[in-house]
Amino acid sequence: MPLKKSDVPPISEIDVDAMVAPWVLPFGIGPTRAAWLAIAYIVALGLVNLTNVLDPQAFVLGGGLAASADLYIGPIQTWFT
């Protein structure tokens, strides 16, 4: 059965803490750091998929990712290997 617009809760009612809890609880970190780890994991997963398809020599990450590399580059390298 397809979802109706009334079935989807507004953004203000979505429990963000519950969404990041799997990242927060095991590592004992705050939700902001957990969100960065989740983003890093998703980026690493995408890079792994690109590697399997294209077999590139290198990746260049730019834009907003480059500005905050200290927050996510370590986890990306960990999950990428």
C-alpha positions as CSV (number, residue, x, y, z in Angstrom):
1,M,0.0,0.0,0.0
2,P,1.5,3.4,-1.0
3,L,2.1,6.0,1.7
4,K,0.0,9.1,1.9
5,K,1.3,12.5,2.7
6,S,-0.6,12.2,6.1
7,D,1.4,9.0,6.9
8,V,4.8,10.8,6.9
9,P,5.5,12.8,10.1
10,P,6.8,16.3,9.8
11,I,10.5,16.9,10.2
12,S,9.9,18.5,13.7
13,E,8.5,15.2,14.9
14,I,11.2,12.9,13.7
15,D,13.3,11.6,16.6
16,V,16.8,12.5,15.6
17,D,18.3,11.0,18.8
18,A,16.8,7.6,17.9
19,M,18.3,7.9,14.4
20,V,21.8,8.5,15.7
21,A,21.6,6.2,18.8
22,P,23.2,3.2,17.0
23,W,26.2,5.5,16.4
24,V,26.2,7.2,19.8
25,L,25.8,4.3,22.2
26,P,28.6,1.9,21.1
27,F,31.2,4.7,20.9
28,G,30.1,6.8,23.8
29,I,30.1,10.0,21.7
30,G,27.8,12.9,21.3
31,P,25.1,13.0,18.6
32,T,27.0,15.6,16.5
33,R,30.1,13.5,16.3
34,A,27.9,10.5,15.6
35,A,26.3,12.3,12.7
36,W,29.8,13.0,11.2
37,L,30.7,9.3,11.6
38,A,27.5,8.4,9.8
39,I,28.3,10.8,7.0
40,A,31.8,9.4,6.8
41,Y,30.5,5.9,6.6
42,I,28.1,6.8,3.7
43,V,30.9,8.6,1.8
44,A,33.2,5.6,2.3
45,L,30.5,3.2,1.1
46,G,30.1,5.4,-2.0
47,L,33.8,5.4,-2.7
48,V,34.0,1.7,-2.3
49,N,31.2,1.3,-4.9
50,L,32.9,3.7,-7.3
51,T,36.2,1.8,-6.9
52,N,34.5,-1.5,-7.7
53,V,32.9,0.0,-10.9
54,L,35.6,2.5,-12.2
55,D,38.9,1.3,-10.6
56,P,40.3,4.9,-10.3
57,Q,43.9,5.7,-9.2
58,A,42.7,8.3,-6.7
59,F,39.8,10.2,-5.4
60,V,39.7,14.0,-4.9
61,L,37.1,15.2,-2.3
62,G,36.4,18.9,-2.6
63,G,33.8,21.5,-1.6
64,G,32.3,21.3,1.9
65,L,34.0,17.9,2.4
66,A,37.4,19.4,2.0
67,A,36.7,22.2,4.5
68,S,36.0,19.7,7.4
69,A,38.3,16.9,6.4
70,D,39.7,16.5,10.0
71,L,36.2,15.3,11.1
72,Y,35.7,12.5,8.7
73,I,38.9,11.6,6.8
74,G,40.1,9.1,9.5
75,P,36.8,7.2,9.6
76,I,36.6,7.2,5.8
77,Q,40.0,5.7,5.5
78,T,39.1,3.1,8.1
79,W,35.9,2.0,6.4
80,F,37.4,2.2,2.9
81,T,40.1,-0.3,3.5
